[in-house]
Amino acid sequence: MKNAVLIINEFLNNNKFNEIHQWLVDAGKRYDINLMIYTNAQIMVSLGQSNDNKNPILEKIKPEFVLFWDKDIRLAAHLEITGYRVFNSSNGINVCDDKSLTHMLLQNAGIPMPKTIIAPMTYDGIGYTNYDFITQVTDNLGFPMILKECFGSFGKQVYFIKNKEELIGKMKEIGTKPMLFQEFIKSSFARDIRLNVVGDKVVASMYRYSDTGDFRANITNGGKMKKYTPTKEQEEIAVRCCKILGLDFAGVDIMFGEREEPIICEVNSNAHFKNIYDCTGVNVADFMMEYIIDNL
């Protein structure tokens, strides 16, 4: 049996996350992998030590690989530097965690996505001393538009904006956090698809929709789901996104254009797969373990 380590966050402790962690451990057992759980407070970045700065716990375990199920990219990068094979890579996790980086890389590769404008950076204690730049945003995107915090999950930091006053008010609430402005894709109101990609293929997919009036289709926000068979074009663009972003596996969210053409909404490096299992019966964790073994 191969030894491996699953890195999770010490301070993100609830049943929703713990269930996913256990699914990964159980999937490991089915593939003869002893996947041991450690948190980012147990395996920390320690510099200036002996033995090439490798962690003493990991040196005893000698894991075949590290499955990194967190966003502590400094730790992930440190593990890579000290010689461990990490799935997903620190760079892949980083560009997915920051939606502005995701969209910049996809734009440069010609991936269809909503028209997006990244808010200028400001500093804590200063904030936006004027909002003159908003004119550029509204002239390009119009209303309604979507305002997103660059760091966020489960659709919680995404806002539907109807007018300039509402936009400035929400920006003041967000403060100095990085954010972006995005074209509202009316044809995909309250509906999208989630494709789980592992390696070069889509292993599970579902259609998500909301009938509550919410513009978001996220299940966490009250959306519903049903089985979905993606088109070849949707599959190809989902796999291509993962290649561009350097991901071994991910959940790719795709919206529908006016002619039902795929438009990328976002890419999630550590996509939860409980909902898609409930919808399709496909256990994405098994595909992940098979992929990792094949790529070690």
N, C-alpha and C positions, 0 to 999 in steps of 0.2 A: 504493500500500500504506500502510495506517495504521500509525503507530508506537504501541506500547503497552508498558507495563512490568509484569512479573511480580515481585512482591516475595516473597522467601522468607527463611527464617531462616539466618543465617550459620553457626550452630553446630549445626544439625540436618542432618547430612550423611551420608546412607546411601543405598543403592540403592533402598530402598522409596520414599523421598521424591523422589529424583532422577528416578526413572522417571515419577512423576506430573508433575513439572515439565516433562519433555520432552514428555509427551503434550499438555500445555497449549500448549506452543510449537508443536508439530506441528499441533494443531487450529487455532491462530491462522493458520498459513500457508494452510490450506485455506479460510480466510475472508478472505484478503488482509490479514492483520494481522501485522506484524513485532513479535512479543512478545519483548522483551528482558529477560533475567533479571538482577536486582540483589538483593543481600541487604540486610537491615536494618542491617548494619554499613557498607554503602556509601552507602545513602540513609538518613541519620540525621536526627533532629529537631535542627534548629539554630535557635536563637532569638536575637533581637536583631540580625539581619543585615539587609542592604539588600534591596530588591526583594521586599518583603512576606514575607521569610523563606523564599522558595521555594528549593528545592534546585538548585544550579548544574548538576548532572548532568541533572536532569529539565528544566530550562529549555532546555538544548541539544537534548534529545530532543523536547520538546514532545509528550508522549504524549497520545493521544486518551482514554486511560483507564488506570487502575492496577488490575490484578488482584492482590488482596492475599491471598496464600496463606501467611499466618502469623498468629500471635496477638499480635503486638507492637501492641497497640491504641493506644498513645500515638503511634506513628508513623503508623498509619492515620488517626487523628483529625487529626494535624498536616497530612497530605496533603489531607484534606478541607477543613480551614480555609484552606489556601493555594490552594484552587480546583480541585483535581484530582477527577475522578469516580472513586470507589473502589468496586469490587465485591469482596466484600461490604462493607457499611459497617462502620465501627469499632464502632458501637453493636451491630449484629447479631452481629459476632464476639465482642464482650464478653459479651453475655447468653448466648450459647451456650457460651462457654468456662467460665463459672461456672454449674454445674448448679442452684445455689440460685436464681439470678436467672431462669434458664429456667423453673423450676417455679413461681416466684411469678407471672411474667407469664402463663403458661398457665393457672394456677389462676384468676387474676383474669378471664380471658376465658372461663372455663367449659369448658376442655379437660379431658377425662377423663384422669386420671393416677393413679399409686399415691398413697396417703395418705403425706404427706411431712412430716417435722419437721426444721427446720434447727437444727443445734447452736449453742448460744450462743458468741459470740466470746470468745476469751481472748488473752493476749499471750505473745510469746516471753519466756522466762525466768520465766514464772509458770505457764502451763499451767492445767489444771483442778485446783484445790486441793480440790475435793470433787466427787462424782458424784451428788449428791442429785437433780439434774434428770433423771437416767436413769429415775427412777420414772415421770415423766410420759410418757417415750418408750415404756417397756415396757407401761404401762397402755393406751396408745393403739394400739400396733402389735403387741404380743405377739411370740412367737418361732415360727418363725424370722423374721428380718427382714434387710433389706439395709442395709449401711453403705457410703456412698459418700464419697470425697473430692470436694469441689466442683470441683476441677481435675484432669482426668485424661482419657486417651484409650485407645481399643482395649480397654476393659473391664479395664484393669490396676489401677485404683484402686477396684474394686468388690468387696465382701466379703459372703459369706453367713454370717450370725451365728446361732448356735443357742441361746445362753443369755446370761445377764447377765455371767457371768465372762468369757466369750469377747468380749463386746461391750466391756467396760472394758479388757480386755487389748489389743484391736485399737486402741481409741482412744488408749491410751498409746503404741502404736507410731506412730500417725499424728501425735501430738503436738499442736501448735497450728495445724495446717493446717485451713482451713475444711472442714466435713464436714456430711453430712445423713443422717438415718435414714429408711428407706423401708419401706413395707408390702411383704411378699413376695407376688408374684402367682403362686400355685401353679399356676394353669391355664396359665401361659406358661413353666413350668420348661423351660429349655434350648431354647427356641424363640422366635423373633420374626421380624419382617420388616423389611427395609430398603427404603425408598422414596426414590429420588433425585428431588428436586423442582427444576425450573428454571422460574422465573416462576410462571405459573398452572397448571402441569401436572406430573404425575408422568411422568418420561421413562424410568425403569427401576426394576425392583423385583425382589427376590429373597427367598426364604424361607431363614432360617438356623436350623440346629439342631445340637445336640451329642448324641452317643451315648456320651460318655466319663464321664458322671456329673456333669460341670461344669454348674452352673446357668446359666452364660452361653452365649450362642450365637455370640459373636464369632468370626469366622474366624481372627483372630490368636491366639485361645486354643485353637485346634484344632477349631472348629466346621466344619460342612459347609454347603453351599448348593445350592439348586436354583431353577429358574425359578418365578415366582409371578405370578399375575394378581390384583392387588388388587381388593377390592370398591369400589364407588362411595363408600361411607362411609369406607373407609380412605384413598382418594385425597383426598377432600374435607378430612378432618381433617389430613392431611399438608400440603396446600397452605395451609390456614388457619393452621397453626402457623408456617409461614414468613412469612405476612403479619403475624401478631401480633409476631413477633420481628424484623421488618424485614429479612428475608433475600431476596436475589436468587436464590440457589440453596442447597441444603442436602441432607443425608442425614437422613431422619427414621426413627427406630427405633420400631416399634410392637409392643406385646405383645398377647396374647390374653386377654380376660376370660373369666369362667366360661361365658358364652354366645357366646364368640368375638368379642365386641365389642372395638373398638380401644381400647387404653390406651397413651398416649404414654409411652415410656421416656426418650428424650432426642432432641435435635436437634443435628446437627453442621454447623457453618457451612462448614468446609473438608473435606467428606467425601471420603475416598479412593475412587476409582471403578475401580481395577484389578480387584478381586474381582467387582464387579457386571458388568464387561465380560466377564470370563472366564465368568461364569454365563449372561449373556444375549446377549452380542455387541453390546450397545448402548454406544457411546462417549459418555459424558455430557459430555465436554469439547467435543464438537461442538455440542451443544445450548446449552452455556454461551456459546460464541462467537456463535452465532446470536442468542441473547437479548441479549447485550451490544450487538451492532451495532444491534439493533432499538430499544434503549433509550438509546443515546447522545443 
